Amino acid sequence: VDDGGIITTDRPKGNEDTKKETGTDSEDLPDDTDIVDYGDFGESFPDVFAPAGTVESDENHYKSEDISITITENYSEYEDYVAKYYVFDVYIRNIENLYTVASTSRRPFTELVENSGAVAVVSGDYWKTNAKVAVRNSDWILDAEYIDGDICVLYENGVMEIISPYEYDPEYFKDPATGVYQIWDFGPTLVEDGKAVTDFRDHSDISGRNPRSAIGYIEPGHYILIVAEGRCDITYKGEKVYSKGIRLIDFARIFKELGCKVAYNLDGGDSAYAYYDDEVLRQDYERANTPGQSPREIYDIVCIGEVE
């Protein structure tokens, strides 16, 4: 932890010297852990990246030899409302191109972004308040012998899966051979085994229309980040309407329609933020527009960025 409360973790370098296979000899790891080698996802989709040593970017795209991001502004019309949301379609060559920044105290989103060096950022799981366990860039910053609900685990080999309280074994997940890279603890699960969750009765307090942030997984090295607008005016088909946000059941279906095998809800509401290309795309508008107040401060962010 640095003097300002930002948790500093060492991210492995994204070069040939640090590439390794992670856990491919363990029968306990997820079934598809041997699809790619750690740090070598680009072999699965070589055409999505820019030529070595070049960067291509505009308001909707960013491409380098290690990262490809496409950002789209989307609207979905439902029977009783319209939802607006930003989709980040992300390809990374190395797992360390997807990293996190966390703080032991709440910080302005923009301050966390400034400390990240990232190209694209969404808000995280508000770990300091809500989580039982938290792993950031392979470092355990919070651990417990049990968990209360589903957690989302991202492994060093790029695989992402949902772990239930019944499946959680702290000894196994803390074993370096398991290769845990990130753990988010918020929820609920939106997509599992390629199927959208449709029953959110256990989360009825948050299942209605709200701003939201979530992460989805298609294959190792290919991820979807979505932040949904809410608690603000939006313009749809030339008309200004007030948006409360998006329902969990509709949010889950979007991830499923985009091809995600797994998707997991992160902290939303006033904590839902999105950033790309030096612009905050979504923030806590109510506080931002109230004299004497500032947007809600948060504990952590999920980043897509270059590595040394």
C-alpha positions as CSV (number, residue, x, y, z in Angstrom):
1,V,0.0,0.0,0.0
2,D,1.4,3.4,-0.9
3,D,1.2,6.4,1.5
4,G,-2.0,7.6,-0.2
5,G,-3.9,4.3,0.4
6,I,-3.7,3.0,-3.2
7,I,-2.9,-0.7,-3.2
8,T,0.2,-1.2,-5.3
9,T,0.6,-4.7,-6.8
10,D,3.3,-6.0,-9.1
11,R,1.9,-6.9,-12.5
12,P,4.0,-9.3,-14.5
13,K,5.6,-7.9,-17.5
14,G,4.0,-8.6,-20.9
15,N,6.9,-10.1,-22.7
16,E,8.3,-13.5,-23.7
17,D,10.5,-13.7,-20.6
18,T,7.5,-13.9,-18.3
19,K,5.2,-16.2,-20.3
20,K,4.5,-19.5,-18.6
21,E,1.9,-22.2,-18.5
22,T,-0.3,-22.1,-15.4
23,G,-1.9,-25.1,-13.9
24,T,-2.3,-27.2,-17.0
25,D,-1.2,-30.3,-15.1
26,S,-3.8,-29.9,-12.4
27,E,-7.0,-31.9,-12.7
28,D,-8.8,-29.5,-10.4
29,L,-8.6,-26.5,-12.6
30,P,-11.5,-25.5,-15.0
31,D,-11.8,-27.8,-18.0
32,D,-10.6,-25.2,-20.5
33,T,-7.4,-24.1,-18.7
34,D,-5.2,-25.6,-21.4
35,I,-6.7,-23.7,-24.3
36,V,-3.9,-21.2,-24.4
37,D,-0.7,-20.5,-22.6
38,Y,-0.4,-17.7,-20.1
39,G,0.5,-14.5,-21.9
40,D,-0.1,-15.9,-25.4
41,F,-3.8,-15.2,-26.1
42,G,-3.0,-13.4,-29.3
43,E,-2.5,-16.7,-31.1
44,S,-6.2,-17.4,-30.9
45,F,-7.2,-14.2,-32.7
46,P,-4.1,-12.6,-34.4
47,D,-6.2,-10.4,-36.8
48,V,-7.7,-8.2,-34.1
49,F,-4.5,-6.4,-33.0
50,A,-2.5,-3.7,-34.7
51,P,0.9,-4.4,-36.2
52,A,3.8,-4.4,-33.7
53,G,4.9,-1.0,-32.6
54,T,1.7,0.8,-33.9
55,V,-1.4,2.2,-32.2
56,E,-4.7,2.9,-34.0
57,S,-7.3,4.8,-32.0
58,D,-10.4,7.0,-32.4
59,E,-13.5,7.7,-30.3
60,N,-14.8,4.1,-30.7
61,H,-11.7,1.9,-31.2
62,Y,-8.3,1.3,-29.7
63,K,-5.8,-1.1,-31.2
64,S,-2.2,-1.9,-30.4
65,E,-0.1,-5.1,-30.7
66,D,-1.5,-6.2,-27.3
67,I,-5.0,-4.7,-27.0
68,S,-8.1,-4.3,-29.1
69,I,-11.1,-2.4,-27.7
70,T,-14.3,-1.5,-29.4
71,I,-16.6,0.8,-27.5
72,T,-20.2,1.2,-28.6
73,E,-23.1,3.2,-27.2
74,N,-26.3,1.1,-27.2
75,Y,-30.0,1.4,-26.5
76,S,-32.4,-1.4,-25.8
77,E,-36.1,-0.8,-25.9
78,Y,-38.2,-2.9,-23.5
79,E,-42.0,-2.9,-22.9
80,D,-41.9,-0.2,-20.2
81,Y,-38.5,1.5,-20.5
82,V,-35.4,2.2,-22.6
83,A,-31.9,1.3,-21.4
84,K,-28.7,3.0,-22.5
85,Y,-25.4,1.2,-22.0
86,Y,-21.8,1.2,-23.1
87,V,-20.2,-2.0,-24.3
88,F,-16.5,-2.5,-24.2
89,D,-15.6,-5.5,-26.5
90,V,-12.0,-6.3,-25.3
91,Y,-9.3,-8.5,-26.7
92,I,-6.0,-8.8,-24.8
93,R,-2.8,-10.6,-25.8
94,N,-1.6,-10.9,-22.2
95,I,-3.6,-11.4,-19.0
96,E,-1.8,-8.5,-17.4
97,N,-3.4,-6.2,-20.0
98,L,-6.6,-6.6,-17.9
99,Y,-5.7,-5.4,-14.4
100,T,-7.2,-3.7,-11.4
101,V,-6.4,-0.7,-9.2
102,A,-7.7,-0.7,-5.6
103,S,-7.6,1.6,-2.6
104,T,-8.0,1.1,1.1
105,S,-10.1,4.2,1.3
106,R,-12.7,5.6,-1.1
107,R,-11.3,7.8,-3.9
108,P,-12.7,9.8,-6.7
109,F,-13.1,7.7,-9.8
110,T,-10.9,10.1,-11.8
111,E,-8.1,9.8,-9.2
112,L,-8.1,6.0,-9.5
113,V,-8.0,6.3,-13.3
114,E,-5.1,8.7,-13.1
115,N,-3.2,6.1,-11.1
116,S,-4.0,3.3,-13.5
117,G,-2.4,4.4,-16.8
118,A,-5.3,2.6,-18.5
119,V,-7.0,3.0,-21.9
120,A,-10.4,1.9,-20.7
121,V,-11.8,1.6,-17.2
122,V,-15.0,0.5,-15.5
123,S,-15.9,0.5,-11.8
124,G,-15.2,-2.6,-9.7
125,D,-16.9,-4.5,-6.8
126,Y,-16.5,-1.9,-4.0
127,W,-14.3,-4.5,-2.3
128,K,-13.6,-2.7,1.0
129,T,-17.2,-2.6,2.1
130,N,-18.9,-5.6,0.4
131,A,-16.4,-8.3,-0.2
132,K,-15.4,-11.4,1.8
133,V,-12.5,-12.1,-0.5
134,A,-10.6,-10.0,-3.0
135,V,-7.6,-10.7,-5.3
136,R,-6.0,-7.9,-7.3
137,N,-3.4,-8.7,-9.9
138,S,-2.6,-12.1,-8.2
139,D,-2.3,-10.5,-4.7
140,W,-4.8,-11.5,-2.0
141,I,-5.8,-8.2,-0.4
142,L,-8.8,-9.7,1.5
143,D,-9.4,-13.3,2.4
144,A,-11.9,-15.4,4.4
145,E,-12.6,-19.0,5.2
146,Y,-16.0,-18.8,3.6
147,I,-18.0,-16.6,1.3
148,D,-21.7,-15.6,1.4
149,G,-22.5,-15.6,-2.3
150,D,-21.0,-16.3,-5.8
151,I,-17.6,-14.9,-6.6
152,C,-16.1,-14.3,-10.0
153,V,-12.6,-15.8,-10.5
154,L,-10.3,-14.8,-13.3
155,Y,-7.3,-17.1,-13.7
156,E,-3.8,-16.2,-15.0
157,N,-4.6,-18.4,-18.1
158,G,-7.5,-16.1,-19.0
159,V,-10.3,-18.4,-18.0
160,M,-13.1,-16.9,-15.9
161,E,-15.6,-18.9,-13.8
162,I,-18.2,-18.4,-11.1
163,I,-17.5,-20.1,-7.7
164,S,-20.4,-20.7,-5.3
165,P,-20.1,-20.7,-1.5
166,Y,-20.3,-24.6,-1.7
167,E,-17.4,-24.7,-4.1
168,Y,-15.1,-22.3,-2.4
169,D,-12.0,-23.9,-0.9
170,P,-9.6,-21.2,0.4
171,E,-6.6,-23.5,0.5
172,Y,-7.1,-24.5,-3.1
173,F,-7.6,-20.9,-4.4
174,K,-4.6,-19.6,-2.4
175,D,-2.3,-22.2,-3.9
176,P,-0.1,-20.5,-6.5
177,A,-0.5,-23.4,-8.8
178,T,-4.2,-22.6,-9.1
179,G,-3.2,-19.4,-10.8
180,V,-5.8,-17.0,-9.4
181,Y,-5.3,-13.5,-10.9
182,Q,-8.5,-11.6,-9.9
183,I,-11.4,-12.3,-7.6
184,W,-14.4,-10.1,-7.5
185,D,-17.0,-10.5,-4.7
186,F,-20.3,-8.6,-5.4
187,G,-22.7,-10.3,-7.8
188,P,-25.1,-11.7,-8.6
189,T,-24.1,-14.0,-11.4
190,L,-25.6,-12.9,-14.7
191,V,-24.5,-15.6,-17.0
192,E,-23.1,-19.1,-16.3
193,D,-22.3,-21.9,-18.7
194,G,-23.5,-19.7,-21.5
195,K,-27.0,-19.3,-20.0
196,A,-28.5,-16.1,-18.7
197,V,-29.8,-16.2,-15.2
198,T,-33.5,-15.4,-15.0
199,D,-34.3,-15.8,-11.3
200,F,-33.1,-12.9,-9.2
201,R,-35.5,-13.4,-6.2
202,D,-32.5,-13.6,-3.8
203,H,-31.4,-10.2,-5.1
204,S,-34.8,-8.5,-5.3
205,D,-33.4,-5.4,-3.5
206,I,-31.2,-4.6,-6.5
207,S,-32.9,-6.4,-9.4
208,G,-34.9,-3.4,-10.6
209,R,-33.8,-0.6,-12.8
210,N,-30.4,0.8,-11.8
211,P,-27.2,2.0,-13.3
212,R,-24.9,-1.1,-13.5
213,S,-21.3,-2.3,-14.2
214,A,-20.4,-5.9,-15.0
215,I,-17.8,-8.1,-16.6
216,G,-18.3,-10.9,-19.1
217,Y,-16.1,-13.7,-20.5
218,I,-16.2,-15.2,-24.0
219,E,-12.9,-17.1,-24.2
220,P,-9.4,-16.6,-22.7
221,G,-8.3,-13.1,-23.8
222,H,-11.8,-12.0,-25.0
223,Y,-13.9,-10.1,-22.5
224,I,-17.0,-7.9,-22.4
225,L,-17.3,-4.9,-20.0
226,I,-20.7,-3.1,-19.8
227,V,-21.7,-0.1,-17.9
228,A,-25.4,0.9,-18.0
229,E,-26.6,4.5,-17.7
230,G,-29.3,5.4,-15.1
231,R,-30.6,8.1,-12.8
232,C,-30.2,10.6,-15.5
233,D,-31.8,12.0,-18.7
234,I,-31.0,10.2,-22.0
235,T,-31.9,11.1,-25.5
236,Y,-33.6,8.3,-27.5
237,K,-35.0,8.7,-31.0
238,G,-34.7,12.5,-30.7
239,E,-36.5,12.7,-27.4
240,K,-35.2,13.3,-23.9
241,V,-36.4,10.7,-21.4
242,Y,-35.4,10.0,-17.8
243,S,-33.6,6.7,-17.3
244,K,-33.6,4.8,-14.0
245,G,-31.2,2.2,-15.4
246,I,-31.6,-1.4,-16.5
247,R,-33.1,-4.5,-14.8
248,L,-30.8,-7.4,-13.8
249,I,-32.7,-9.8,-16.0
250,D,-32.3,-7.6,-19.1
251,F,-28.7,-6.9,-18.2
252,A,-28.0,-10.7,-18.1
253,R,-29.6,-11.2,-21.5
254,I,-27.4,-8.6,-23.1
255,F,-24.3,-10.5,-22.0
256,K,-25.7,-13.8,-23.2
257,E,-26.6,-12.3,-26.6
258,L,-23.0,-11.0,-26.9
259,G,-21.8,-14.6,-26.6
260,C,-20.6,-14.6,-23.0
261,K,-20.1,-17.9,-21.2
262,V,-19.9,-16.1,-17.9
263,A,-20.9,-12.7,-16.7
264,Y,-20.9,-11.2,-13.3
265,N,-22.5,-8.1,-11.8
266,L,-20.2,-5.5,-10.2
267,D,-21.1,-2.6,-8.0
268,G,-23.6,-0.4,-9.7
269,G,-25.9,2.5,-8.7
270,D,-24.0,5.6,-8.0
271,S,-20.8,3.6,-8.1
272,A,-21.2,2.7,-11.8
273,Y,-18.5,4.5,-13.8
274,A,-17.0,4.1,-17.3
275,Y,-14.0,5.8,-18.9
276,Y,-12.3,5.8,-22.3
277,D,-9.9,8.0,-24.2
278,D,-9.6,10.7,-21.5
279,E,-13.4,10.9,-21.1
280,V,-15.7,9.8,-18.3
281,L,-18.6,8.2,-20.1
282,R,-20.7,7.4,-17.1
283,Q,-20.6,8.9,-13.6
284,D,-22.7,9.8,-10.5
285,Y,-24.7,12.6,-12.2
286,E,-26.9,13.6,-9.2
287,R,-24.0,14.5,-7.0
288,A,-21.9,15.9,-9.8
289,N,-24.7,18.3,-10.6
290,T,-25.4,19.3,-7.0
291,P,-23.6,22.4,-5.8
292,G,-21.2,21.6,-3.0
293,Q,-21.1,17.9,-3.8
294,S,-18.9,15.6,-5.9
295,P,-19.5,12.3,-7.5
296,R,-19.5,9.2,-5.3
297,E,-16.1,7.9,-4.4
298,I,-15.2,4.3,-4.9
299,Y,-12.6,1.7,-3.9
300,D,-11.5,0.0,-7.1
301,I,-11.6,-0.1,-10.8
302,V,-11.1,-2.7,-13.6
303,C,-8.7,-1.6,-16.3
304,I,-7.6,-2.4,-19.8
305,G,-4.1,-1.0,-20.5
306,E,-0.7,-1.4,-21.9
307,V,2.1,-3.1,-20.0
308,E,5.8,-2.5,-20.1
